[in-house]
């Protein structure tokens, strides 16, 4: 059992738990920082409820990286996040659509954001994050190389 007063979730939280199909994050409601490799390579995970993580302001590298069966994710609880590390949702190849507009407070994005998400057909993104991603080179941020502009809806609010 994870303690309810934890504010920083360290690196490698349930790293490589390939047989994990679901998880209850409710004991993590006080967490403000998520370390590297959060649920990395949890390939059986199909959905995740991030609502207990509504206080998070920092997301480390490899967040849900390699969760190849993840079909849906609601990022609304991440409305306070200001920094996203490298390889955010990297290799989540079963995601068909994603709404990134809740990430409106983000001022720093790591490299390889949403790379290898080959199933993505529709992306909703806020103007601020869209511009932030556009400031990085294609080597650092292949986001615009991987996704057609026709599949990206920019929310101008």
C-alpha positions as CSV (number, residue, x, y, z in Angstrom):
1,X,0.0,0.0,0.0
2,X,1.2,3.5,-0.9
3,X,1.0,6.1,1.8
4,X,-1.6,8.9,1.3
5,X,0.7,11.8,2.2
6,X,3.3,11.3,-0.5
7,X,4.0,14.5,-2.5
8,X,6.7,13.2,-4.7
9,X,6.4,9.9,-6.5
10,X,10.0,8.6,-7.1
11,X,11.4,7.1,-10.3
12,X,10.4,3.6,-11.6
13,X,6.9,3.5,-10.0
14,X,5.6,0.1,-11.2
15,X,8.2,0.0,-13.9
16,X,7.9,-2.9,-16.3
17,X,4.8,-4.4,-14.8
18,X,3.8,-6.0,-18.1
19,X,0.9,-8.0,-16.5
20,X,-0.7,-5.0,-14.8
21,X,-4.2,-4.5,-16.4
22,X,-5.6,-1.9,-14.1
23,X,-4.5,0.3,-11.2
24,X,-6.2,2.4,-8.5
25,X,-4.2,5.7,-8.1
26,X,-6.6,7.1,-5.4
27,X,-4.0,6.8,-2.6
28,X,-1.8,9.2,-4.6
29,X,-4.1,12.3,-4.3
30,X,-1.4,14.4,-2.6
31,X,1.3,13.8,-5.3
32,X,2.7,17.0,-6.9
33,X,5.7,15.5,-8.8
34,X,5.8,12.2,-10.8
35,X,9.3,10.8,-11.3
36,X,10.7,9.1,-14.3
37,X,9.3,5.8,-15.7
38,X,5.8,6.1,-14.2
39,X,4.1,2.8,-15.2
40,X,6.7,2.4,-18.0
41,X,6.2,-0.7,-20.2
42,X,2.9,-1.7,-18.5
43,X,1.8,-3.1,-21.8
44,X,-1.5,-4.7,-20.7
45,X,-2.9,-1.4,-19.3
46,X,-5.8,-0.3,-21.5
47,X,-7.0,2.7,-19.6
48,X,-6.0,4.8,-16.6
49,X,-7.8,7.2,-14.3
50,X,-5.4,10.1,-13.6
51,X,-8.0,12.1,-11.6
52,X,-6.3,11.4,-8.2
53,X,-3.2,13.2,-9.7
54,X,-4.9,16.5,-10.0
55,X,-2.2,18.3,-7.9
56,X,0.7,17.3,-10.1
57,X,2.8,20.1,-11.6
58,X,5.8,18.1,-12.8
59,X,5.8,14.9,-14.9
60,X,9.2,13.2,-15.4
61,X,10.6,11.3,-18.3
62,X,9.0,8.2,-19.8
63,X,5.5,8.8,-18.4
64,X,3.4,5.8,-19.5
65,X,6.1,5.1,-22.1
66,X,5.6,1.8,-23.9
67,X,2.0,1.2,-22.7
68,X,1.2,-0.1,-26.1
69,X,-2.4,-1.2,-25.3
70,X,-3.4,2.1,-23.7
71,X,-6.6,3.1,-25.6
72,X,-7.7,6.1,-23.7
73,X,-6.3,8.7,-21.3
74,X,-8.0,11.8,-19.9
75,X,-5.4,14.5,-19.2
76,X,-7.9,16.9,-17.6
77,X,-6.3,16.2,-14.1
78,X,-3.0,17.5,-15.5
79,X,-4.3,21.1,-15.8
80,X,-1.6,22.3,-13.3
81,X,1.3,20.6,-14.9
82,X,4.0,23.1,-16.0
83,X,6.8,20.7,-17.0
84,X,6.7,17.4,-19.0
85,X,9.8,15.3,-19.4
86,X,11.2,13.4,-22.4
87,X,9.3,10.5,-24.0
88,X,5.8,11.5,-22.7
89,X,3.4,8.7,-23.8
90,X,6.1,7.4,-26.2
91,X,5.0,4.2,-27.9
92,X,1.3,4.3,-26.8
93,X,0.4,2.9,-30.2
94,X,-3.2,2.0,-29.4
95,X,-4.2,5.6,-28.6
96,X,-6.5,6.7,-31.4
97,X,-7.2,10.2,-30.1
98,X,-6.0,12.5,-27.4
99,X,-7.0,15.8,-26.0
100,X,-3.8,17.7,-24.9
101,X,-5.7,21.0,-24.2
102,X,-5.7,20.4,-20.4
103,X,-1.9,20.8,-20.6
104,X,-2.4,24.6,-21.0
105,X,0.0,25.5,-18.2
106,X,3.0,23.7,-19.6
107,X,6.0,25.9,-20.2
108,X,8.6,23.2,-20.8
109,X,8.3,20.0,-22.9
110,X,11.0,17.3,-23.2
111,X,12.0,15.6,-26.4
112,X,10.1,12.9,-28.2
113,X,6.6,14.0,-27.1
114,X,4.0,11.4,-28.3
115,X,6.5,9.7,-30.6
116,X,5.7,6.2,-31.8
117,X,2.0,6.7,-31.1
118,X,1.2,5.3,-34.5
119,X,-2.5,4.8,-33.9
120,X,-3.2,8.5,-33.3
121,X,-5.8,9.8,-35.7
122,X,-7.0,12.9,-33.8
123,X,-5.2,15.3,-31.6
124,X,-6.6,18.3,-29.8
125,X,-4.0,20.7,-28.5
126,X,-4.0,24.2,-27.0
127,X,-2.2,27.0,-28.9
128,X,0.4,27.5,-26.2
129,X,1.5,23.9,-26.2
130,X,1.3,23.8,-30.0
131,X,3.7,26.8,-30.3
132,X,6.0,25.3,-27.6
133,X,6.4,22.1,-29.6
134,X,6.9,24.1,-32.8
135,X,9.9,25.9,-31.2
136,X,11.9,22.7,-31.0
137,X,13.8,21.1,-33.8
138,X,12.6,18.0,-35.6
139,X,15.4,16.0,-34.1
140,X,14.3,16.9,-30.6
141,X,10.6,17.0,-31.4
142,X,9.3,14.9,-34.3
143,X,5.7,15.7,-33.3
144,X,5.0,17.6,-36.5
145,X,6.8,15.2,-38.7
146,X,4.8,12.2,-37.3
147,X,1.3,13.8,-37.4
148,X,-0.5,15.4,-40.4
149,X,-1.8,18.9,-39.8
150,X,-5.2,17.5,-40.9
151,X,-5.3,15.4,-37.7
152,X,-4.4,18.2,-35.3
153,X,-7.1,20.6,-34.0
154,X,-5.6,23.6,-32.4
155,X,-7.7,25.1,-29.6
156,X,-7.1,28.9,-29.8
157,X,-8.3,29.6,-26.3
